[in-house]
Amino acid sequence: MNNSISHLWPALLLAAYTNLALGADTTSAPATSAVPQVSAPTALPSLIARRQAGRAAPDAVISLKNPSFNPDQQGKMSAWVAIEHASGNAYTFVADPENALSIPGSARIRRHGSEPYGLLQQSIRVHPSWHNKTARLSGSLRGADINGAGGALVLRADDGSGQILAWNFMQNDRVKGTQDWKRYTIELKIPPSAYSLIVGVMLEDGGTLWADNLAIELID
């Protein structure tokens, strides 16, 4: 009996030591982890909620990229796409530093061929909250020797397949002949099925049109 007990002593001592060690770990661990567990769940969400409450809803914002037609290092007017009727090769689209309204340059569209129109445009994805609201586009335009239909701001609403739903091409107040810089404004109600807004400046027929400082906003 004594011999069997003496063989158990090392195992009993090891078990007792292990229990003491584990007991020390389990009692000390909560002391280090208690600080973040108490403060984080209560203070952080309320702080985020207060910040979000004071922030404007992002879906209410409508804006243009590169509204002043500033050229990049390659001289291209980033964010703007040049569109011409049919075969094209009838209009030039450049950032003009010599006749600019604002530095470093204004957009210039000039006809040298036979196609009926040239257009600089960009597309804005319509947020559902914009439906049935009115978009207002404004911009500064200048003309030289413009004949025919004239120069205009462009505001158009398309559906998801690219079909035109509504448009305003400044039909009643086109830039014609030769005139200095002038501010123009057009408006368009966004249809409930609109998917995108096409925004731009267009020259129909001959002459030269300059554009600068475009801006778009929702007015209701």
Secondary structure, 3 states (H helix, E strand, C coil): CHHHHHHHHHHHHHHHHHHHHHHHHHHHHHHHHHHHHHHHHHHHHHHHHHHHHCCCCHHHCCCCCCCCCCECCCCCECCCEEEECCCCCCEEEEEECCCCCCCCCEEEEEECCCCCEEEEEEEEECCHHHCCCEEEEEEEEEEEEEEEEEEEEEEEEECCCCCEEEEECCCCCCEEEEEEEEEEEEEEECCCCCCEEEEEEEEECCCEEEEEEEEEEECC
